[in-house]
Amino acid sequence: MENSRRSFLQQFGALSVSPLAFSSLSTSEWNHLLAYLGNQKQRSDQDISRDEAYWKEVAKAYRVSDDFINLENGYYSLAAWPVLEAQWQHIQRVNETPSYYMRTHQWDDRLRVRQALADFAGCSVDEMVICRNTTEALDTVILGLDLAAGNEAIMTNQDYGSMVAAFSQRARRDKIVNRVISLPLHPKNDQEIVDTFEQAITPQTKVILVTHLINITGQVLPVRKICDMAHSYGVEVICDSAHALGQLDFKIRDLDCDYWGTSLHKWVGAPLGNGMLFMKKDKIAKVWPLLGDDTYPDDDIRKFEHHGTLPVTGQLSILDALKFQDTIGVSRKQARLRYLKQYWTQKVKDTTGIIINTPWEEERSSGIANVGVASLSPNKLAKRLMDDYNIFTVAINNEAAQGVRVTPHLYTSLDELDQLVVALTELSEG
Ligand SMILES: Cc1ncc(COP(=O)(O)O)c(C=O)c1O
């Protein structure tokens, strides 16, 4: 038994060495699940996205509280249980050989993780580093670029607060000018979005911030088209892909953005406190690291890894998260999450008093949607959903969209979404 358990973990957690300490499923159940997922690989994403039996099997890999229905998987999307088990082994291993490990093996191990992550995200390993989250990744860029008084940056009224705050600090400190544009909630086509950015460009514009998958509404922006337009003016693009990696099927190189960041504790399913910063090779030299570095040359991306003693056990678990994700596949995750969003929004979209603040078209959204009830403020709606129906969402009270953000996960059942539909319908009736 112990041998087969160990072989499962060796297959799963490449960096793991110790037997595991706890589990939610028995070894044979895990092996059954992995074999089952492997056997389904040939089926089309479209077919499998609607196969409830398949997703019921996938749900066994997640251990979630049944105290409430969790439809707020946007902030932090829990890691699957095998990933946590592997992380526990990394903690044990590093703790058993503490300074020795940190002074010897950590470098090779972390390089293997970086390499796997670069392959998955679609860039070269010498264009990326692992960091703690999107905020750290993108604020490093925003605060590290040489921007002078009068230089302009373009962003939208739906960008994430931390990036906007970093630009505001540059405005106060360096007198740069921030132009905040309004994006339509329901664009007619990609060109409307591209035009909205283009109209804000002036001869002083240096950089555009683009959110790939907008957190407050779930809208997906045409990043590549925005980059092509910006580059034709010599303007650089910073892409906020916090919610996109692991939820949307894409590669960084296809976006052609200059700078890019994500949080791996969202849709990649890595443990909390993991993120990634990407920078095109020829941009690295001109961006200042936030924490001064004199170990690497200016054009070496590792200058951005200068963070002192790192939470290495969390970083090692990124590899386990990538392996777990690969048992399903990102295009399949994308298809399922889109299906779940369409499933419940379809049922309420024509109900009087219910407002969907997310585009309907498949290519313009994914698993996240924002819904409002005309008679309730976002906070009241979120509270009623939790207090009266035991459904956890998050209130979004932004000038652009008011409602609650609903974010199902791979473990979410149609029955849970049906309960959401009942709740919204009853609440809209007053
Ligand atoms: C669009 C967007 N960007 C950035 C972030 C920041 O992510 P983190 O807190 O992991 O840095 C978030 C967080 O939800 C987000 O939604």
The ligand as a MOL file (V3000), in Angstrom:
LIG
                    3D

  0  0  0     0  0            999 V3000
M  V30 BEGIN CTAB
M  V30 COUNTS 16 16 0 0 0
M  V30 BEGIN ATOM
M  V30 1 C -7.6700 41.9290 -12.4600 0
M  V30 2 C -6.8490 41.7220 -11.2250 0
M  V30 3 N -5.5810 42.1420 -11.2250 0
M  V30 4 C -4.7940 41.9780 -10.1470 0
M  V30 5 C -5.2580 41.3650 -9.0150 0
M  V30 6 C -4.3480 41.2270 -7.8380 0
M  V30 7 O -4.0810 39.8980 -7.5630 0
M  V30 8 P -3.1930 39.5670 -6.2930 0
M  V30 9 O -3.9380 40.0580 -5.1040 0
M  V30 10 O -3.0460 38.0930 -6.3220 0
M  V30 11 O -1.9190 40.3070 -6.4790 0
M  V30 12 C -6.5570 40.9080 -8.9630 0
M  V30 13 C -7.0780 40.2450 -7.7540 0
M  V30 14 O -8.1450 39.7180 -7.6970 0
M  V30 15 C -7.3780 41.1020 -10.0930 0
M  V30 16 O -8.6510 40.7060 -10.0880 0
M  V30 END ATOM
M  V30 BEGIN BOND
M  V30 1 1 1 2
M  V30 2 1 2 3
M  V30 3 2 2 15
M  V30 4 2 3 4
M  V30 5 1 4 5
M  V30 6 1 5 6
M  V30 7 2 5 12
M  V30 8 1 6 7
M  V30 9 1 7 8
M  V30 10 2 8 9
M  V30 11 1 8 10
M  V30 12 1 8 11
M  V30 13 1 12 13
M  V30 14 1 12 15
M  V30 15 2 13 14
M  V30 16 1 15 16
M  V30 END BOND
M  V30 END CTAB
M  END
